[in-house]
Amino acid sequence: MEENITAEIMCVVAEEARASYPPEIVHEVDSNCEADAGGSVERVVGWLAQWRVDHPSDELAALAAAGAAGR
């Protein structure tokens, strides 16, 4: 039952993300097993690495500062 509730919550979260953000920035990743989770982590790390290439370090610092201020 707990797995079904978790799955339902994740479906709602995914639907809300798709409704709230442009489709090109919403990505669903599988995590049904350990291999899926590892692949998903690698994918996100790759996105972050590319973002760092595409954006100057001063933007990264500003983003980090904004995130720290929101805590």
N, C-alpha and C positions, 0 to 999 in steps of 0.2 A: 504494500500500500504506500509506503514511504517513497519508493521509486516512482510510482505513478504520480504522486503529488509533486515531487521534484520535477518530473518531466512536464507536467502541466504548467508549473511556474515558469520553467524555461521557455515553453511555447508562448506564454503571455509576454515574457520579456522580449523575445524575438519579434513578436508581432508589434509591440510598442516601439521597438527600435526601428523596424521597417516603416512604421507610420510616421516617425518623428525625424528621420534623417534621410538624406539622399541615398538611393540604392547603392551607389558606388562606394559608399563608406561603411556599409553594414555587411559584415561577413560572419557567417555562421561556421563554427568549427566543431568537428566531432570530438567527443571524449567518452566513447563507449568502452574503451579499454586503455591500458597504459600506453600502447603504441600510438593511439589516436591523440592522447594528451601530449605526448612527446612531439609528435608531428605538428600539433597546434602551437606549441611553444616555439618550435623552430620557425614556423610561419610568421608568428608575431614578432619574433626577434628579427627576422628578415625585413618585415615592414618597418620596424623601428630603424634598422640600419639604413634602409633606403631613405626614410624620412630625414635622417641626419645628413645624408648626402645632399638631399634636395633643399635643405633649409640651413641657413647660416647659423653658427653656434650662438650668436647673440639672440636669435629667436628661441633657441632651445633654452637658454638661460632665462629668458622672459617667461616662457611657458612653465619652467620649473619653479620660478618665483611665484607665479600666479597659483600654481598648485599648492605650494607651501603655505601661501596666504589663506587658502580656502580650508585648510585643516583645522 
